[in-house]
Structures are given as structure tokens and as C-alpha cells.
Amino acid sequence: MDSRRVIVALDFPDAAAALAMAARLDPALCRVKVGKELFVAAGPAVVESLHARGFEVFLDLKFHDIPNTVAGAVRAAARLGVWMVNVHASGGSAMMRAAREAAAGFARPPLVIAVTVLTSLADADLAEIGFPGGAAENVSRLAGLARASGLDGIVCSAEEAAMVRGALGPAFVTVTPGIRLPGDAKGDQSRVVTPQDAVRQGAHYLVIGRPVTQSADPAATLHAIARSLAGERTPS
Ligand code: C5P
């Protein structure tokens, strides 16, 4: 079992703030996520600095473009040595296959996962952009397409993780945000689950931002989460 199921979201505006937080975290207990804000501000150098401090990095840039362009972006991410990178499943199967093939050319290829439906989109928003059928149906269809295109997994809610596991099997990786600790404020997340419940529902990895980074003692909070997960097994 992977002892680093927690991926701490380093949602900070610059490298100094992100690296100050990383200095308080133990790379034996977590991985870290670099998203658009930090990457646009600080570039590949912040990823290299995190690697130098022993962290594996999920580069959360959600690529969505023509296959050739996405393949180039995935190659650049693989050259940086990131552990995981993601694309939008709605970019289509040719784009996802191109992403997979680009990663496969490396000795230590990153996991390539897909975003299915942005959780900010309600059923009415999906209908408006021509995706009828509601979120659940779209997530299910796009998750199947991601797997058929050779991707390693998807980003999804804990509830969807159970469904995806049932439909696509336990090896297909599920990465789950929207995690809150018992007693935490929800912030802007609408549906939240605890780390233990997310793993019980089938999540392989948990993206956790503010519950760790805004806590009074991020190191202790991370430690407590890792300990609470030590006995948990993802269902087979
Ligand atoms: O602070 P919090 O734990 O809510 O951070 C969650 C992280 O996961 C953020 O980086 C956010 O962008 C990301 N995320 C999310 N919901 C999704 C996909 C990604 O909250 N559906």
C-alpha cells in the first residue's frame, strides 16, 4: 500500500510561500500538487525546488488542446520529472492517447490522469455547453473513455470513486479532492468527505489543501491524517 496517499495542494501565489509550506511538510508522508496559479507565477523552477526537497509532484495544469500540443506539454512535464500530470477528458480520445504515448517514452513516466467534469459545472451548465445527461452520466462516460484511451486514472469525488472502481476496476487510479477533516469548515467545497471515508469509498489518492496548509500546525495535521489512513485499505 502506498504510504503517501495524501497530495497537499500548494495553492500559493509565489514560490517563496509554497516552499515555506513545503519546508513544514514531510515528503515521506505526502506528495504535493502544483496548480495553475503557482506554476504561472513561479514556473518549472518551483517544481525543481520541490523535487530537490524530496517531494513527488502532481502537476495539475489540466491540459486541453489539440493532440500534438498536449503531447508536447506532457513531454515537457515528464522531462521535469513530475510524478503525475493531468488532461481534460473532453479533449477527446486522440488527445488522451497522444498524452499517454508522450509519457510512455520516458524511463520513469508520469501517471497521466483525466479531469472528467469540473465540479463547478451544474447539470444546467453542462446542458448549456452541449453535454446533456447530467454530471454523473458525463463523469461515467468520460472516465470510460479515459481508460479506453490508456490513461492511468481520473480526478473525481469520493462518491464517484466508488462508482468508477465498480465500473473500471481497482487498478484505475482515482484522485479525490473535496476532503475535510472532522470539524473543519467546508470553505468553497460543496460536497466533502473525511480522508478515511474517501479511502473506504475507493480513492487511491486524496488532494488536501486548506485543511493542512491553513491549519495551525500543518506538520501535525498531516501526521494525524497519515496515521488515520495507515490502517485503511482501499476496497478491492
Ligand atoms: O483547499 P482544498 O482542500 O479545497 O483544495 C483542493 C484542491 O483540489 C485545490 O487545489 C483545487 O483546485 C483542487 N480541486 C478541487 N476540486 C476539483 C478539482 C480540483 O477542489 N474538482
Residues whose N, C-alpha, C, O or C-beta is under 5 A from the ligand:
A	BS01	C5P	A9 D11 T119 P177 G178 I179 V207 I208 G209 R210 P211
